[in-house]
Amino acid sequence: MNTSMIRYILGQVLRIEGLLMLLPCIVAVIYQEKEGFVILGVAALCFFLGTAATIRKPKSQIFYLKEGCVATALSWIVMSIFGCLPFYLSGEIPSFVDAMFETISGFTTTGSSILTDVEAMSRSVNFWRCFTHWIGGMGVLVFLLAVIPLSGGSHINLMRAESPGPSVGKLVPKIKYTARILYIIYVGMTLVQIVLLLIGHMPLYDALTITFGTAGTGGFAIKGDSIAGYSSYLQWVITIFMILFGVNFNAYYLILFRKFKKAAAMEEVRYYFLVIIAATAFITWSLCRTAMGFAEALKHAAFQVASIITTTGFATTDFNYWSKSCQTVLVILMFIGACAGSTGGGIKVSRFVLLIKTVKKELTSYIHPKSIKKIQVDGKPVEHEVVRSTNVYFITFMILFVVSVFLVSLEGQDLVTTFTAVATAINNVGPGLAKVGPMENFAHLTDLTKVVLMFDMLAGRLELFPLLILFHPSLWKDALKQGIGKVKHQPDR
């Protein structure tokens, strides 16, 4: 295993994190907040340690999927440990476990919070809290590939380990340019949303922090009522952009280069919009039956469907009071999630499309045993390896989900709270139901439960396997053998 390359990547991640922390420092200067000194100190620490780890460049920069997964998982863990220090050292979140929970929830774009009074938090620290969504949305390693020159031909393994979906490919021949294209689209859409929110007379600070949550499909709000206090125009803008950020970014690439037919042929995107329309129509109809006006019902239904399926987690109303059928639809959307290649979480629409087509193929083989038919998506045959990995992912997901539900149930919460707390964590959604609903928080849970949910948040964001591989014994045996081998082969001095 190329441990020197992993060390180098971790160092670069820390340097980038240190530089990104300068933004909330600027906010602290503007609002004259002393918390800015704490953030600046942590930024300096990150940059110093990162520079120390990257002074010596690795002799070999070639690495494979194993190294890519390890580097990705460790990067997110290290990034979260240092990212929580501004919360903890400033005293805004006095518990280290709670500070880690809030930070992991931010970077993984989950949006579950332990804060009971978010409006009491300083603007600079709250800015960093919301900014973690934007950083984690596209992925810090994708950003690393876009801005740091790395040689070697295996760097798609970093993107494959961090990017959501059953398969990851290059938009253009060089992975560096693919990463840059993704970030250009990401930044461009972010700026457009900020402008539209400002047109609706939203304060600049609010527009920035809410856009960070929308773009990263995270959902940290800066007000206790989430998005409920803003105008209908602003709520509709956020609704539209939540849906747009949940679309596979490959579709935007095709549209930018005027390949409209290929963009329109993407099955996953079509099914994604179909699910949104169907769920919104059902919930609108259900809310209208409660004597709510059509326009109001449509606004709340569209917002919450967009928020849940894209795993953003914003709220305009407390859907704990909606009918059980509406709540069931929202829980289903938690698991479906957004498109692969987007900033959204969940199992992903593309995986469900593959699973349904796999079931259909099996049923056909029972009726016509001699038939040979390959599964096709977007008119192209899907490789057996992709189908296999999708099935393995789904099985692993369910095992991890069941184990997590059992561990959280030891706390003694009701089943709805327990089930949806795990569902919202592993799918990176944010709000659940009952005691972890949209107008509630996770502060009342025990530290053990929070640790389980933190693991689930990281596992869900990293598509399970990059994090789970850290617990494979043979990985560390190989690393230990390699380390011993290097020591033995060192020349005598």
C-alpha positions in Angstrom: 0.0 0.0 0.0 1.3 3.4 -1.0 1.3 4.9 2.6 3.4 7.9 1.6 0.9 8.9 -1.0 -1.9 8.6 1.6 0.1 10.8 4.0 0.6 13.4 1.2 -3.1 13.5 0.4 -4.1 13.9 4.0 -1.6 16.8 4.2 -3.1 18.5 1.2 -6.6 18.1 2.6 -5.5 19.8 5.8 -3.9 22.7 3.9 -7.1 23.2 1.9 -9.2 23.0 5.1 -7.0 25.6 6.7 -7.3 28.0 3.7 -11.1 27.5 3.6 -11.4 28.5 7.3 -10.2 32.0 6.3 -13.7 32.7 5.0 -15.4 32.6 8.4 -12.5 34.6 9.7 -13.4 37.4 7.3 -17.0 37.1 8.5 -15.7 37.5 12.1 -13.9 40.7 11.1 -17.0 42.1 9.5 -19.2 41.4 12.5 -16.3 42.1 15.0 -16.5 38.7 16.7 -13.7 37.4 18.9 -14.5 33.8 17.8 -12.6 34.7 14.6 -9.3 34.4 16.5 -10.2 30.8 17.4 -11.0 29.9 13.8 -7.8 31.6 12.6 -5.7 29.6 15.1 -7.3 26.3 14.0 -6.7 27.4 10.3 -3.0 28.1 11.1 -2.7 24.7 12.8 -4.3 22.9 9.8 -2.0 24.7 7.4 1.1 24.0 9.5 0.4 20.3 9.9 -0.7 20.0 6.3 2.5 21.7 5.1 4.6 19.5 7.3 3.0 16.4 5.8 3.5 17.5 2.2 7.1 18.8 2.3 8.4 15.5 1.1 6.6 14.4 -2.1 6.1 10.6 -2.5 8.5 8.9 -4.9 5.6 7.1 -6.4 2.2 8.8 -6.9 0.6 5.7 -8.4 -2.1 4.2 -6.2 -5.1 1.9 -6.7 -8.6 1.6 -5.5 -7.5 0.3 -2.1 -5.3 3.4 -1.4 -8.1 5.6 -2.9 -10.6 4.3 -0.4 -8.3 4.5 2.6 -7.2 8.0 1.6 -10.8 9.1 1.2 -12.0 7.7 4.5 -9.1 9.0 6.5 -9.4 12.4 4.8 -13.0 12.8 5.9 -12.2 11.7 9.4 -9.2 14.0 9.8 -11.1 16.8 8.2 -14.0 16.4 10.6 -11.7 16.2 13.7 -10.0 19.5 12.8 -13.3 21.0 11.5 -15.0 20.6 14.8 -12.3 22.5 16.7 -13.8 26.0 16.0 -17.1 24.8 17.6 -15.4 23.2 20.6 -12.6 25.7 21.4 -14.8 28.7 21.0 -17.2 27.2 23.5 -20.2 27.4 21.1 -20.5 23.6 21.4 -18.8 22.7 24.8 -19.1 18.9 24.3 -16.5 17.4 21.9 -18.9 14.6 20.9 -21.5 17.1 20.0 -19.0 19.3 18.1 -17.9 16.2 16.1 -21.6 15.3 15.5 -22.3 18.8 14.1 -19.2 18.8 12.0 -19.6 15.3 10.5 -23.3 16.2 9.9 -22.1 19.3 8.1 -19.3 17.8 5.9 -21.4 14.7 5.0 -24.3 17.1 4.1 -26.6 15.4 6.5 -27.9 18.5 8.4 -28.9 16.7 11.6 -28.1 19.1 14.5 -27.6 19.0 18.2 -28.1 22.8 18.6 -31.2 23.8 20.6 -30.8 27.6 19.8 -29.0 28.0 16.5 -29.7 31.8 16.4 -27.6 32.3 19.6 -24.5 31.1 17.7 -22.0 33.7 16.6 -22.2 34.5 12.9 -18.6 33.5 12.1 -18.9 30.1 13.6 -22.4 29.6 12.1 -20.9 30.5 8.8 -18.3 27.8 9.1 -21.0 25.4 10.2 -23.0 26.1 7.0 -19.9 26.3 4.8 -19.0 22.7 5.7 -22.1 21.7 3.6 -20.7 23.4 0.5 -17.2 21.8 1.0 -18.6 18.3 1.5 -21.2 18.6 -1.3 -19.0 18.1 -4.2 -16.2 16.5 -2.1 -13.0 17.8 -0.8 -10.9 15.3 -2.8 -12.6 16.2 -6.1 -11.6 19.8 -5.2 -8.1 18.5 -4.5 -7.9 16.9 -7.9 -9.1 20.1 -9.6 -6.6 22.4 -8.0 -3.5 20.3 -7.0 -1.3 18.9 -9.7 -0.9 15.2 -9.1 0.9 13.0 -11.5 0.1 9.4 -12.2 -2.7 7.7 -13.9 -4.7 6.2 -11.1 -6.3 9.3 -9.6 -9.8 8.4 -10.8 -9.6 6.0 -7.8 -9.9 9.0 -5.5 -12.9 10.3 -7.4 -14.4 6.8 -7.5 -14.0 6.4 -3.7 -15.6 9.8 -2.9 -18.2 10.4 -5.6 -21.8 9.0 -5.1 -23.3 6.4 -7.4 -22.7 2.8 -8.7 -20.1 3.9 -11.2 -17.9 6.9 -11.9 -16.4 7.9 -15.2 -14.5 10.7 -16.8 -16.3 13.5 -18.6 -13.1 14.3 -20.5 -10.0 12.2 -20.9 -8.0 13.8 -18.0 -9.5 13.3 -14.5 -8.1 16.7 -13.5 -10.3 18.5 -16.1 -13.3 16.4 -15.1 -12.9 17.6 -11.6 -12.6 21.2 -12.8 -15.7 20.9 -15.0 -17.7 19.6 -12.0 -16.6 22.4 -9.8 -17.2 25.1 -12.5 -20.8 23.8 -12.7 -21.1 23.6 -8.9 -19.8 27.2 -8.3 -21.8 28.6 -11.2 -25.1 27.2 -9.9 -24.2 28.4 -6.4 -23.7 31.9 -7.6 -26.9 31.9 -9.6 -28.9 30.9 -6.5 -27.2 33.5 -4.4 -28.2 36.2 -6.9 -31.8 35.0 -7.1 -32.1 35.0 -3.3 -30.7 38.5 -3.1 -33.3 39.6 -5.7 -35.9 38.3 -3.3 -34.5 40.7 -0.6 -32.8 38.1 1.4 -29.9 39.4 3.5 -26.5 38.5 2.0 -25.4 36.5 5.1 -28.6 34.5 4.9 -28.3 34.0 1.1 -24.8 32.7 1.4 -25.4 30.3 4.3 -28.7 28.9 2.9 -27.2 28.5 -0.6 -24.3 26.5 1.0 -26.9 24.2 2.5 -28.9 24.0 -0.8 -25.9 23.4 -3.1 -24.4 20.7 -0.8 -27.9 19.4 -0.2 -27.1 19.7 3.5 -29.9 21.6 5.3 -28.2 23.5 8.2 -30.4 26.5 8.8 -29.5 29.7 10.6 -33.0 30.2 12.1 -34.9 28.0 14.5 -37.9 27.6 12.1 -35.5 26.6 9.2 -36.9 28.2 6.0 -40.5 28.8 7.2 -39.9 32.5 8.0 -39.0 33.4 4.4 -41.3 34.6 1.6 -43.0 32.2 -0.8 -40.7 33.5 -3.6 -37.6 32.6 -1.6 -39.0 29.2 -0.7 -39.7 28.4 -4.3 -36.2 29.4 -5.4 -34.8 27.1 -2.7 -37.2 24.3 -3.8 -36.1 24.6 -7.5 -32.4 24.6 -6.7 -32.6 21.7 -4.2 -34.1 19.7 -7.1 -31.4 21.0 -9.6 -28.5 20.1 -7.2 -30.0 16.6 -7.0 -29.6 16.0 -10.7 -26.6 14.0 -12.1 -24.0 16.7 -13.0 -23.2 14.7 -16.2 -26.5 16.0 -17.5 -25.4 19.6 -17.0 -22.1 18.8 -18.8 -24.0 17.4 -21.8 -26.3 20.5 -21.8 -23.4 22.9 -21.6 -21.8 21.2 -24.7 -25.2 21.2 -26.5 -25.6 17.4 -26.4 -29.3 17.7 -25.6 -30.4 14.3 -26.9 -27.9 12.5 -24.7 -29.0 14.6 -21.7 -32.7 13.9 -22.4 -31.9 10.1 -22.8 -30.6 9.8 -19.2 -33.1 7.4 -17.6 -32.0 8.2 -14.1 -32.8 11.9 -14.4 -36.2 11.1 -16.0 -37.2 8.7 -13.2 -35.9 11.3 -10.6 -38.3 13.9 -11.9 -41.1 11.4 -12.2 -40.7 10.4 -8.5 -40.7 14.1 -7.5 -43.9 14.9 -9.5 -45.7 11.8 -8.2 -44.8 12.4 -4.6 -45.6 16.1 -4.8 -49.0 15.4 -6.4 -49.9 12.8 -3.7 -48.9 15.0 -0.8 -50.6 18.1 -2.3 -53.8 16.1 -2.7 -53.5 14.8 0.9 -52.9 18.3 2.3 -55.8 19.8 0.3 -58.1 17.3 2.1 -57.2 19.0 5.4 -58.8 22.3 4.2 -55.4 23.8 3.2 -55.5 25.9 0.1 -54.1 24.4 -3.1 -51.3 27.0 -3.6 -50.2 26.6 0.1 -50.4 22.8 -0.1 -48.4 22.7 -3.4 -45.7 24.9 -2.0 -45.2 22.9 1.2 -45.5 19.5 -0.7 -43.0 20.5 -3.4 -40.6 22.0 -0.9 -40.6 18.9 1.5 -40.4 16.4 -1.4 -37.5 18.3 -2.9 -35.8 18.6 0.5 -36.2 14.9 1.4 -35.4 13.2 -1.9 -32.3 15.4 -2.4 -31.5 14.7 1.3 -31.2 18.5 1.9 -33.3 18.6 5.1 -34.7 22.1 5.1 -38.2 22.5 6.3 -41.1 25.1 5.8 -43.5 23.2 8.1 -43.5 20.5 10.8 -44.4 17.4 8.8 -44.7 15.5 12.1 -48.4 16.7 11.9 -49.0 15.4 8.4 -50.9 12.2 7.7 -49.2 8.9 8.2 -49.4 8.3 4.4 -47.6 11.6 3.7 -44.9 10.7 6.3 -44.5 7.3 4.7 -43.9 8.9 1.3 -41.2 11.1 2.8 -39.5 8.1 4.5 -39.5 6.2 1.2 -37.9 9.3 -0.5 -35.2 9.3 2.2 -34.0 5.9 1.0 -34.4 6.6 -2.8 -32.3 9.8 -2.6 -31.1 11.9 -5.5 -29.2 11.0 -8.7 -25.8 9.5 -8.8 -23.2 12.1 -9.6 -25.1 14.8 -7.7 -24.5 16.3 -4.3 -27.5 14.4 -2.8 -27.4 11.3 -0.6 -29.6 8.2 -0.3 -29.3 4.9 -2.1 -29.6 6.8 -5.4 -32.2 6.6 -8.2 -29.8 4.9 -10.5 -29.3 1.9 -8.1 -33.1 1.5 -7.8 -33.4 1.6 -11.6 -30.7 -1.2 -11.8 -32.3 -3.2 -9.0 -35.8 -3.1 -10.6 -34.3 -4.1 -14.0 -32.4 -6.9 -12.4 -35.7 -8.2 -10.8 -37.4 -7.9 -14.2 -34.6 -9.8 -15.9 -34.9 -12.6 -13.3 -38.6 -12.9 -13.7 -38.1 -13.1 -17.5 -35.6 -15.9 -17.1 -38.2 -17.9 -15.1 -40.7 -17.6 -18.0 -38.1 -17.9 -20.8 -35.2 -19.9 -19.3 -33.1 -19.9 -22.5 -33.4 -16.2 -23.1 -30.2 -14.2 -22.9 -30.9 -10.5 -22.3 -28.5 -7.9 -20.8 -29.7 -5.1 -18.6 -29.6 -1.8 -20.4 -29.6 1.8 -19.1 -29.7 4.8 -21.4 -29.8 2.3 -24.3 -26.4 0.8 -23.3 -25.7 -2.6 -21.8 -24.6 -2.4 -18.1 -21.5 -4.3 -17.2 -22.0 -7.3 -14.9 -19.5 -5.8 -12.4 -21.8 -2.7 -12.0 -24.9 -4.9 -11.4 -22.9 -7.0 -8.9 -21.6 -4.0 -7.0 -25.1 -2.5 -6.9 -26.5 -5.7 -5.4 -23.6 -6.0 -2.9 -24.1 -2.3 -1.9 -27.8 -2.8 -1.3 -27.2 -5.9 0.9 -24.4 -4.1 2.9 -26.6 -1.1 3.3 -29.4 -3.1 4.8 -27.1 -5.0 7.1 -25.5 -1.7 8.4 -29.0 -0.2 8.7 -30.4 -3.1 10.8 -27.3 -3.2 13.1 -27.5 0.6 13.6 -31.3 0.5 14.4 -30.6 -2.2 17.0 -27.7 -0.2 18.6 -29.8 3.0 18.7 -32.8 1.1 20.1 -30.7 0.4 23.2 -31.3 4.0 24.2 -35.0 3.2 24.7 -36.5 5.7 22.2 -39.8 4.9 20.4 -39.5 2.9 17.2 -40.3 5.8 14.9 -37.6 8.0 16.4 -35.1 5.2 16.3 -35.9 4.1 12.8 -35.9 7.5 11.2 -32.9 8.7 13.2 -30.8 6.0 11.5 -32.5 6.4 8.2 -31.8 10.1 8.1 -28.2 9.6 9.2 -27.2 6.9 6.8 -29.0 8.6 3.9 -27.6 12.0 4.8 -31.1 13.6 5.0 -31.2 15.6 8.3 -34.6 15.6 9.9 -36.5 12.4 10.8 -39.8 12.0 12.5 -41.1 12.1 16.1 -38.4 13.2 18.5 -35.9 13.9 15.7 -38.5 15.7 13.5 -37.9 18.9 11.4 -38.6 21.2 14.4 -36.6 19.0 16.9 -32.9 18.2 17.3 -30.6 15.4 18.2 -29.2 16.9 21.4 -31.2 14.6 23.7 -29.6 11.4 22.4 -26.8 9.7 24.3 -23.2 9.9 23.2 -23.2 6.2 22.2 -26.2 6.9 19.8 -24.5 10.0 18.4 -21.3 8.0 17.7 -23.4 5.3 15.9 -25.1 8.0 13.9 -21.8 9.8 13.1 -20.5 6.5 11.7 -23.7 6.1 9.6 -23.4 9.6 8.3 -19.8 9.0 7.1 -20.6 5.6 5.7 -23.6 7.0 3.8 -21.7 9.9 2.3 -18.7 7.7 1.3 -20.9 5.0 -0.2 -20.2 2.5 2.6 -17.1 0.7 1.4 -14.3 3.3 1.6 -15.2 3.6 5.4 -15.8 -0.1 6.0 -12.5 -1.1 4.4 -10.7 0.6 7.4 -12.1 -2.3 9.5 -10.7 -5.0 7.3 -7.8 -6.8 9.2 -5.8 -7.7 6.1 -5.5 -4.0 5.2 -3.5 -3.2 8.3 -1.5 -6.4 8.1 -0.3 -5.5 4.6 0.5 -1.9 5.8 2.4 -3.3 8.8 4.4 -5.8 6.6 5.2 -3.0 4.2 6.5 -0.8 7.0 8.6 -3.6 8.5 10.0 -4.4 5.0 11.1 -0.8 4.5 12.9 -0.7 7.8 14.7 -4.0 7.0 15.8 -2.8 3.6 17.2 0.5 4.8 21.0 0.6 4.1 23.3 0.5 7.1 24.7 3.9 8.1 
